Amino acid sequence: MEEFFIEEISLPRSFENLDFEKQKDIIQQNSEIFQKRKHKYYKNMKEMGFPFSNKEIKNLLEMGEINLADAIDLGFYLGLNKYERYVYDIIENAEYEECLQKYLKGVQDLGVYLSKQEGHRLIIAGHVASARQYSLKKGLKEDVSNIAKTVLNRDYYLNNACAEMYEMLIETQKTVGKKASISDVYNEVLENSKRAMTIARRIDTKRILAGELSSLAVFETVSILRNNSLSKENKAKLKSSKKDTARVVSELNHCIEYEL
């Protein structure tokens, strides 16, 4: 298997024919080189008080069309040669696509999770309610057969509730992965949407400065994000999810502990 190790900004001639993983590895290596160079560029600019010599950058900053981070990115980009810009564009587009894919997958995962979570909570609540009907504290007749039947019925529903709770925890773990909580998953979704918008805005600026009369990267990105965003209903579920789950768990534990 042919391996590629990038020591300077470059793409192998066979890049377009390589499989996705090899392309991704080469893009990552080039990206790391660019990041080191950009960090050095930023450090030098900061020491000199950010003296942007390019008139377009100055005008865009003064008009508030771009922020300082955008200006740094743009200044660095304009300082590259034609080939380096070509490679930089490939890296930027790859990051943009990755952010959008992570955003779309995150929203889809959250939607599926919230629907399953709601179903689990309803089933658990139903089992707990049924178990309460078989409490020994409700004037049960003092005969062994009725007591045994009541205990068995109660344990049946509580066992089902516990099994459903376990399934709910498994579903949560599948969605959360290595993250701390469901809210962290949602925050990552938001971060990916913000990053995609930042890249889209920078792509538009570079294209316009390159002489293109119009660029629709921002418009297209906004359309994708809006058309695939978490619904209002799911946002409400997400907001109350932790509280609702805690309530169901508390009721189940109370029912088990006090034999209600």
N, C-alpha and C positions, 0 to 999 in steps of 0.2 A: 504494500500500500504506500503510495507516494505521500510524503509529509511535507508541509510547508511551514517554514519558520521565518517570520518577517523581522528584519533588522532595520529596515527603513521603509518609508511609505511606498507601497507598491502592491499591485495585484498580479498574480500569475496570468499569463495569456490564456490559460485553460480555465480561468475563474468561472465563467458562465456555464461551463460544462461539468463543474464539480457538483457533488451532491450537497444538500442543504447544510449538513453538519460541518463539512469542510469549509464551505463558504462562510459559515458563521464563525468558525475558528479564525479564519484569515481576517475577517472584519474585526473581530475582537482584538487581534494582535495589532492591526493598524490603528484601531481606536485607542489603545493604550499608548501608542507612540504619539498620536495627536494630543491626547490628554496631558502628557508630559510636556510637550511643546507649548500647549495652550497655557498650562500652569506657569511656565517660565515667562510667557508673553504677558500674562496677567500680573505677575510679580513685578516685572520691569515697568509696566504701565502704571501700576499702583505707586511705585517708588517715585515716578515722575509726575504724579498727579493726574493720570489719565489724559495725556495730551493728544487727543484724536486729531490727526491731520486731515482726514478725509472729510470733505464738506458735507457729503450726504449723511454721514454718521452724525456729524455735529447738528445738522438741521433736524434729523429725525429725533435726536435726544432733546433738543430745544422745544420741539413740537409735542413731545411726550408720546411719540409713536412707538418708541422703543425705550427700554430701561437700560441701566448700566450693564447688566449681564448680557443683554442682547447686543449692545454696542461692542463689548469685549469679543463676543462670538463673531460678530460681523467684521470687526477690525482684524481679527486673527485670520478669518476666511479670506479676506481681500488681500492679505499678505502672502497667500499661498500661490504657487504657480498653477498653471492650467491643469496639469495632470493631478496634482495634489488636491485641487478643488473637486475634480472628478471623483477621486477616492473618498474625499470627505462627504460628498453628496450621497454616495452609496451607503456610507456608514450612518449618516443622518437619516436617510430613508429607511434603513433597516431598523434603527431604533424607534422611529415613528410607527412602523408597521407592528413592531413588537409591543409597543405601548397600547395600540389599538386592540390587538389580539388579546392581551392580558385584560384590558378593560371589558371587552365583550364576554370573555370567559368568566370573569369575576361576576359580572351582572347576571349571567346565566346561572352560575353556581349558586349565587345568593337567592335567586328566584326559586330554584328547585328546592334549596334548603328550607326556605321560609314556608313553602307549601307543605313539605314533609313535617317540619317542626310543628306547624299548626295542627296537622292531622294527629301527630303523636300526642300532643297536649290534650286534645279532645278525647282521644281514646283512654288516656291515663285518667282523666277526670271522670269519665264514664265508669271505669273499673272501680275507682275510689268510691264513687257514689253508690255503686252496687254493693261494695263491701260493707259500707255503713249500714245497709239494710239488714245485715246479718250480725249486728252487734249483740253480744251477750248481755248488754246492759239495758235491753228494752223489754223487760218482763217476760223473758223466755220461760216456758214451763219447765219445771225441774224434773226432766226425765232424760236419761242418757242418750237416747236415739236422736231427740230433737237438738240437744246440745252438740252432739257429734256432727249432725247434718249442717247446723249453723256454722260451726267452726270450719268445716270442709268448704262450704260455699264462700265464706269470707276469705279463707286462704287462697281459694281458686282465683278470685277477682284481684286480690293483692299481688299474687304471683304474676298474673297477667299484666298488672300495672307496672310491676318491677321490670318485667321483660320488655315492655314497651319503653320504659325509661332507659333501659340499656340500649335499645335500638336508637333512641333519640340521641344518646351520647355518642354512639358510633357515627351517626349522620353528621353531628357537629364536628367530630374529629376529622371526618373526610373532607369537610369544607374548610376547616381551619388549617389543617396541615401542620406546619411548623410555627404558625402564627399563634398569638396569645389568645385571641378571641374573634368572634364573628365581626365585631366592630372594627377590628384590625383589618379584616378582609375587605370590609367596605371602605376603610380609609385608603387601602392600597388601590382599590378601584378608582377612588377620587384622585389619587396621586398620578395614576396612569393617564387619566383624562386631562389633568393639568399639564403633564409633560407632553402629551400629544399636541395640545393646543399651543404650547410654547414652541415646539419644533415646527408646527404648521405656520405659525406667525413668522418665524425666522426664514422658512422656505419662501414664503411670499415676499418678504423683504429682499432676499437675495435675488429672486427672479426679477422683481421689478427693477432693482439696481442694475441687473444684467441687460435690461432693455425690453423685457416683456411688459406689454401694456397692462396686462392683468394676470393675476394668479389666484386660483381658487382653493388653495390648500386649506385656509382657515374656514372658508364657507363649507367645503366638503367635510371637514373634521367636525364642525358644529352640527351638521346634519346627521353624521354617523352617531355622535354622542347623544344627541337628543332623541333620535329614533330608536336607540337601543338602551336608553337609561332605565334605571329601576323605577317601576311604577309608583305612584303616590301611595297605593294600597300597600305595596311591599315595603316602602320607606316607613310607613306607619307601623307595620309589623316588626320591622327591624328595630325601631325605636322602643317598642314595648316588649320585644322578645325576651330580653334578660329578666325583666320584672315578671312577665307571665310564666316563664319557666320556673323561676324561683318560687312563685306561688303554688304551682302544681307540685313541685318537689316537697314543699313545706306541708301541704295537705296530705300527701302520700306518707311522709315520715310520721306525721301526727297520727294518722290512722293506724299505722303499724305499731307505734310506740304505746298508744293508749287503747288499742284494741277496739276502735270505734267502728 
